[in-house]
Structure formats: structure tokens, C-alpha cells
Amino acid sequence: PEIFFVSKETLFPAFGMFQVPNKISIRADLPEQVQRFVLQHEVYHMQEQETKEYWAWQELKANWYGFKQAPVGGVMALFLSLSPSRLKFYWSRWREGK
């Protein structure tokens, strides 16, 4: 994949994003271990882009893949995800179903 490290403002509140066909953007302000986790999370999405599974299931599977590849970064990302902006982000995604 093409990997780009971008400013926080570009993706906030997300940590990373996969764009078809093979572009992954990751926030440059995140700790290196979290970046490794996010990269693996997005690589999973890249590999599974044709799936029609429910989005929340896709996210759980991508998180599991990331945790297996970068467990320390996964734990760090989990703690960073407890911020009000991230919780609001998750809530809006849940309501919108994406």
C-alpha cells in the first residue's frame, strides 16, 4: 500500500483511513506504536474491501488483526479512544450505520 502520514487536522477524530485501491493515511501525531496498530487495522480493511459484512463486524475484525500484529499499539489506541471526541465519533458512526 501507499502509506501517508498526515496532520491530525486531516483525519481528526479518526486515527487512520483506507482509500481504494491501496492508499492508507495515518495521523502523524500518534505514537509510533499506535501508528503500527493503525497501519495493520487499515491493511485489514484493504484486504477485505469487497466484503459485505456489517460495518461494526468489519471494525471488530480489523481491530483484532491490528492487535495481533501490534498489541502494545492496540492497547495504547484503546486508551486514546476513550477521549470525548473519539467517543462522539463512534456514537455518530453507530447512529449512521457506517
C-alpha positions as CSV (number, residue, x, y, z in Angstrom):
1,P,0.0,0.0,0.0
2,E,0.9,3.7,-0.3
3,I,1.2,5.0,3.3
4,F,0.9,8.7,4.1
5,F,1.4,10.3,7.5
6,V,-0.8,13.3,7.6
7,S,-1.6,16.0,10.1
8,K,-4.1,15.5,12.9
9,E,-6.4,18.0,11.3
10,T,-6.7,16.0,8.1
11,L,-8.3,12.9,9.8
12,F,-9.5,14.0,13.2
13,P,-11.1,12.4,15.1
14,A,-10.1,9.2,13.1
15,F,-6.6,7.7,13.6
16,G,-6.3,6.4,10.1
17,M,-8.2,5.8,6.8
18,F,-8.0,3.3,3.9
19,Q,-8.9,4.6,0.5
20,V,-9.4,2.4,-2.6
21,P,-7.4,0.9,-4.1
22,N,-4.3,1.0,-1.9
23,K,-3.9,4.3,-0.1
24,I,-3.6,4.4,3.7
25,S,-3.4,7.6,5.7
26,I,-2.3,7.6,9.3
27,R,-2.1,10.6,11.7
28,A,1.5,11.7,12.2
29,D,0.8,12.9,15.7
30,L,0.1,9.5,17.1
31,P,2.8,7.5,19.0
32,E,4.8,5.1,16.8
33,Q,3.3,2.0,18.4
34,V,-0.3,3.3,17.7
35,Q,0.7,4.1,14.1
36,R,1.8,0.5,13.7
37,F,-1.6,-0.7,15.1
38,V,-3.5,1.7,12.8
39,L,-1.5,0.6,9.8
40,Q,-2.3,-3.1,10.4
41,H,-6.0,-2.2,11.0
42,E,-6.2,-0.4,7.7
43,V,-4.2,-3.1,5.9
44,Y,-7.0,-5.5,7.0
45,H,-9.6,-3.2,5.5
46,M,-7.6,-3.1,2.3
47,Q,-7.5,-6.9,2.1
48,E,-11.3,-7.2,2.9
49,Q,-12.6,-4.3,0.8
50,E,-15.1,-6.5,-1.2
51,T,-16.8,-7.8,1.9
52,K,-20.5,-7.0,2.5
53,E,-20.4,-7.6,6.2
54,Y,-21.9,-5.2,8.7
55,W,-19.5,-2.3,9.3
56,A,-19.2,-2.9,13.1
57,W,-18.2,-6.5,12.4
58,Q,-15.6,-5.3,9.9
59,E,-14.2,-2.9,12.5
60,L,-14.0,-5.6,15.2
61,K,-12.2,-7.9,12.8
62,A,-9.8,-5.1,11.7
63,N,-9.1,-4.3,15.4
64,W,-8.4,-7.9,16.2
65,Y,-6.0,-8.1,13.2
66,G,-4.2,-4.9,14.4
67,F,-4.0,-6.2,17.9
68,K,-2.3,-9.5,16.8
69,Q,0.3,-7.5,14.7
70,A,0.9,-4.6,17.2
71,P,-0.5,-5.5,20.6
72,V,1.1,-2.6,22.5
73,G,-0.1,-0.1,20.0
74,G,-3.6,-1.6,20.2
75,V,-3.7,-1.2,23.9
76,M,-2.5,2.4,23.6
77,A,-5.1,3.1,20.8
78,L,-7.8,1.7,23.1
79,F,-6.9,4.2,25.8
80,L,-6.6,7.1,23.3
81,S,-10.1,6.1,22.1
82,L,-11.7,6.9,25.4
83,S,-11.4,10.7,24.7
84,P,-14.7,12.6,24.4
85,S,-14.0,13.4,20.7
86,R,-13.4,9.7,19.9
87,L,-16.5,8.5,21.8
88,K,-18.6,11.1,20.0
89,F,-17.1,9.9,16.7
90,Y,-18.0,6.2,17.5
91,W,-21.5,7.2,18.5
92,S,-22.2,9.2,15.3
93,R,-20.8,6.2,13.2
94,W,-23.1,3.8,15.1
95,R,-26.2,6.1,14.6
96,E,-25.4,6.5,10.9
97,G,-24.6,2.8,10.4
98,K,-21.1,3.3,8.9
